[in-house]
Amino acid sequence: MIRASDRVETYYDHARELVDLGGAYTCSCEAGAFSDMKNSGEACPHREKDVETVREEFEAMVAGEYESGEMVLRVRTDIDHKNPALRDFVAFRMIDTPHPREEAAEYRAWPMLDFQSGIDDHLTGVTHIIRGIDLQDSAKRQRFVYDYFGWEYPEVVHWGKIQIDAYDVKMSTSTIRSLVESGDLDGWDDPRAPTLASVKRRGIRGEAVVDAIVELGTSTSDVDLAMSTVYAKNRELVDDESDRRFLVRDGAAIPVEGGPDAAHPPLHPDHEDRGRRDIPVRDAVLVELEDVPDVGERVWLKGYGCVRYEDPVDGEASFVFTDDDIDAVREEGVPVIHWVPAAESVPVTLRTMDGDVSGHAEPSFRDYAPDDVVQFERVGFARVDSVPEDAAEEHVAYYTHP
């Protein structure tokens, strides 16, 4: 990893060479006054200083003899350039606040990004640069420096801004930072944040994001990236290897009468060789409230069988096992629903883009470790985030996508 704060002396050496080539000069103009001159195409009065004076004043900058705003080093460009932003831009400025890294805390003269990254790109052998369209002036500034040194400038590909749907939070560093600092977001990896840290924590792989963006192509116009495209790419990567499990959100406990003591659905419907999971039924099951049928109607408890919801005159409503075969689903249209045992289920907090959801998973969900990805049937994929030491406490999973 390259840190600019480790390479300040390298930038100083190249600045000295640039001064000797006549490509830079020191300037003590007040910022507003220089801006007025620049915008009117008027040359700075310091522009024609002799090289020796410029060199001495730059060394004084390096030695920290100036205060912030008192002196800068400018790259000599074209004072008549049609774009004022490219006229004699700043290469180095004084900064009074010490750098947060102890190794760089003594430096006071710091390079601006266009100068620093231009030097680094050349020295590290960069041949192609991919930038946002908002940074197209950076390439033009850096070309002036490259021309002075006689270097070949890399190929540059500019992209328009990528707008992403599905997020209520604006895709802005300052906006996200503000929400994190105020506590409205739990962090940069909060599932509601439009960040790479967030999608990674949700279990979306980097390859899926890359593939979706590459598919957009390189356009200088702003483009829209649908998260559904990222989800589709990720689904191709995780579907085949993700075990299936049941998760019931806001469940209703309903007794079960008759039928087997346990269900044995497959770990993966396309891979019978992986085996089956054992889900005990015991006395009652949890089903989602919207899946509770009307009295007298049947549902198919997935992996278990067909039951009828009966409400006796005296006693509690219950599911009564009917022993109907799968034709009840295929030919009669009996709804298939998921469920978990009421007594042995695992409490789970599912973190989603719309907030936290409380639920219960089947008992074998305890076998998973952080970073495992499962598919909760009829709910979606999820990445296991944390597993408590006490099995009775809540597990935390991050919702990935449908």
GIKALIN-V915187 format. One line per field, one symbol per residue. psi: psi as a letter, one per 40 degrees, with the letter a starting at -180 (. if undefined). burial: 1 if it has 24 or more other ideal C-beta (glycine too) atoms within 12 Angstrom, else 0. A space follows every 50 residues. Layout:
psi: ???
burial: ???
//
This chain:
psi: hhhdeefdddddddddddddeeeiiiheiidddddddddefhiheedfii ddddddddddddefeiihediihihhbheeidhdeehgihdiihhdhiid hddedehdhiiidddddddddddefhdhhhiideedddddddddddddef ihiihhhhiiihhhaehdhhghdddddddddeedieaeeheehgiddddd deehidddddddddddihieihihhhdddddddddddeddehiiiihhhf ihhhihhaiieiigiidhdegdeeaiihhidbdiihiideehiiheiiih hhecahihhigidhaiiihhheeiaedddddefhihiiiihddeihhhhh hieeiihiahiidedeeiiieihihhhedaiihhdihidhdeihihihhc i.
burial: 00011011001101110110001111111000010011000001011010 00011011001100010000111111101000000111111111100000 00000011111111111111110000001010001011111111110110 00110101100101011010100001001000001101111111100111 11111001100110010000000010101110111011100111111110 11111100100110101000000000101110011111001110001111 11111111110000001111110000000000011111111101111111 11100011111111110100011111101111111010000001111111 10
//
